Amino acid sequence: MKPFEYYSGPATPPLSKKDFEKVFVYDKGKVVWEGHRSIYERDFIQELHPNGNYPEAVVQIVLDTEKYEMYFKKRGSEIASLIEEFRVDLFEYYNVKENPKRFEAFDLAWELAQSLGFEGIYDLFGKLVQLI
């Protein structure tokens, strides 16, 4: 078995929806500022807007839906692959690769111990292996 941290670390970093948003600030029909939301929150709001430079500015936040969906598909796929790798390694470690009940035991361990992480699933599966 690999260290439990290995299975918890997909290559794609965790991001939020905000990371895929672009902000446009309009004043009197013209774009006065545009950029990523994190920069908008850090720079524009704190430095430009409070000074009253654009008292009637309109803010539009646009989500890059395509990149957002691609990111979550990629990250989800990586997580699913790591879970499958953990499951295969677990079966091999406990020498139950051919046991027909191994999937049921894993599913039960996953359901009951998922909140405890891979180590908790490993511990519970080890106890269930005695029954199968």
N, C-alpha and C positions, 0 to 999 in steps of 0.2 A: 504494500500500500504506500502511496505517496503521502506526504504530510497533508493534513486536513486543509491547510491554507491554500494549497495548490488548487483544490477543487472550488474554492471560493473566489478565485481571482481571474475573471475573464480579462482578456487583453484590452477590450474596449472599456474606457473609463466610464464611471457612472455620470450621467448628465441629466439635466432637467429640461423641461419644455422651454424654459427661458433661454437656454443655450442655443436655441434654434429660431429665436425671434429677432427681427430687425425692426428698428424704430425709425419712423420718419416724423420730423417736426415741421409743420407748415405755419407760416405767418404771412397773412395777406396774399395767399395763393402761391407762395414760393416755398420751396424746401429750404429751410434755414439750417437744418442739421439732419444727418442720417448716420446710422451705425448700429452695432449690435446692442442688444438690450442691456447687457452688463455694463458696457461703456456709458450708455445713456444714463443708467442709474448712478454710476460712479461720477461721471464728469458733467454731463449736461444739467441734470437736476441740481447738483450741488454748486456748480460754478456759473452757468449762463442764465438759467431760468430765474433763480431767486433775485438776480440783479434787476429784474424787470425789463430786460432787453426785448422780451417777446411776451408781453402781457396777454395777448389774445391768441397765442399759439395753440394749434391743434395738434394732438399727438396721435399717430396711427401706429399700432403694433401689428406687424405681419409675421405670421408663422411660416417658415419654410417647410411646408408639409412633406415634400418629397424627401428632404434630408432627414427630417424628424422620423419618418416612417422607416427609412433605410437604416438609420442608427438603431432603432429599437428592434428591428428584425435581426440585424447583425449581432447585437448584444444578446438578444434572446436565444439566437442560435448558438452562440458561444456558451451561454449558461446551460442550455440543454445538452450540449456536447460534454461539458464537464460533469454534469449529473450522470450521464450515461457512462462516462469513463469511471466515475466513482462506483457506480453499480457493478460494472464489469470487474473492477479491481476488488470490490468487496466479495463478490461471488468466488473469485479466484483465491482470495486470502482465506476464506472460510471453507474452501474446497467443496463448493456446492454448485459448480458450473453445470452439472448434469441433473441436479435435483429439480424435479418438476414443480416443487412448491417454492422455489427460490424467489420467484417474482411476487407471489402473494406475501411472503415474509418481508421482502423489501418494501412493497407498497404499504404494509402495515407499519413497519418501522418509520418510513417516510412520513406517513400520516400522523403518527403519534409523537415523533421526535423532531420533526422538521424545525420547530422553533428553537431547538437546542443546537442546530447546526449539524455539520457532517459528523462531528465527533459523537453527538447524541444518537444519530442514526446508526452509526457504527456500533455503539454500545448496545443499543436495543436489538439490532440485527443479530449481534453475537449471542444474545439470550434466546432469540427466536430460532436460531439455527439448531439449537438443542431439540426443539420440537419437530423440526422437519427432518 
